């Protein structure tokens, strides 16, 4: 499964989550490099999901961005499936 397909499945799942506003962050020349693929606000909490395939790896810039989000009190994770996103959300909302 491609990263694009995983992102689509995650976004479909997030649409079913109560009190969730989420979007796909599009890269490019006008975007900020290193920003995670999916940004969400769920029940007042900030989430950032860097989506990867089972074999792909994060870049140094992506890792640094995740660390910055965590340092600011947000939740940021590298995920490879809807199940991993569900686990992150359920773990932080408890």
C-alpha positions as CSV (number, residue, x, y, z in Angstrom):
1,X,0.0,0.0,0.0
2,X,1.3,3.5,-0.9
3,X,1.7,6.4,1.5
4,X,-1.1,8.2,-0.3
5,X,-3.5,5.3,0.2
6,X,-2.6,5.1,3.9
7,X,-3.2,8.9,4.3
8,X,-6.6,8.5,2.6
9,X,-7.6,5.7,4.9
10,X,-6.5,7.6,8.0
11,X,-8.4,10.7,6.9
12,X,-11.6,8.6,6.3
13,X,-11.2,7.2,9.8
14,X,-10.6,10.7,11.4
15,X,-13.9,11.9,9.8
16,X,-15.7,9.4,12.1
17,X,-14.0,10.5,15.3
18,X,-16.2,12.8,17.4
19,X,-14.9,16.4,17.9
20,X,-12.2,16.0,15.2
21,X,-11.0,18.5,12.7
22,X,-8.3,17.1,10.5
23,X,-6.6,17.8,7.2
24,X,-3.8,16.6,4.9
25,X,-0.9,19.0,4.9
26,X,0.3,19.5,1.4
27,X,4.0,20.0,0.8
28,X,5.5,22.0,-2.0
29,X,7.3,25.3,-2.5
30,X,4.7,27.2,-0.4
31,X,4.5,24.8,2.5
32,X,6.8,24.3,5.4
33,X,9.3,21.5,5.0
34,X,9.1,18.7,7.6
35,X,5.5,19.3,8.6
36,X,3.7,16.0,9.3
37,X,1.3,14.7,6.7
38,X,-1.9,14.9,8.7
39,X,-2.7,17.6,11.3
40,X,-5.7,17.2,13.6
41,X,-7.4,18.8,16.5
42,X,-9.4,16.2,18.5
43,X,-11.4,17.4,21.5
44,X,-9.1,20.4,21.9
45,X,-5.9,18.5,21.6
46,X,-3.3,18.9,18.8
47,X,-2.1,15.9,16.8
48,X,0.3,15.5,14.0
49,X,0.8,12.3,12.1
50,X,3.7,11.6,9.9
51,X,2.5,8.8,7.6
52,X,5.0,6.2,6.3
53,X,4.7,2.9,4.5
54,X,6.0,-0.2,6.4
55,X,9.4,0.2,4.9
56,X,9.9,4.0,4.6
57,X,11.7,6.1,7.1
58,X,11.5,9.6,8.4
59,X,13.9,12.3,7.4
60,X,16.0,14.2,10.0
61,X,13.8,17.3,9.4
62,X,10.6,15.3,10.0
63,X,12.2,13.9,13.3
64,X,13.1,17.4,14.4
65,X,9.6,18.7,13.7
66,X,8.1,15.9,15.7
67,X,10.4,16.7,18.6
68,X,9.4,20.3,18.5
69,X,5.6,19.5,18.5
70,X,6.2,17.1,21.5
71,X,8.2,19.8,23.3
72,X,5.2,22.2,22.9
73,X,2.8,19.7,24.5
74,X,1.3,18.4,21.3
75,X,1.0,14.8,20.2
76,X,3.1,13.8,17.2
77,X,3.7,10.3,15.9
78,X,5.0,8.3,12.9
79,X,2.1,6.0,11.9
80,X,1.8,3.3,9.3
81,X,-1.9,2.4,9.6
82,X,-5.3,3.5,10.8
83,X,-4.9,1.1,13.8
84,X,-1.7,3.0,14.9
85,X,-3.6,6.4,14.6
86,X,-6.5,4.9,16.7
87,X,-4.0,3.7,19.3
88,X,-2.3,7.2,19.5
89,X,-5.7,8.9,19.9
90,X,-7.0,6.4,22.5
91,X,-3.8,6.5,24.5
92,X,-3.7,10.3,24.7
93,X,-7.4,10.9,25.5
94,X,-7.4,8.6,28.5
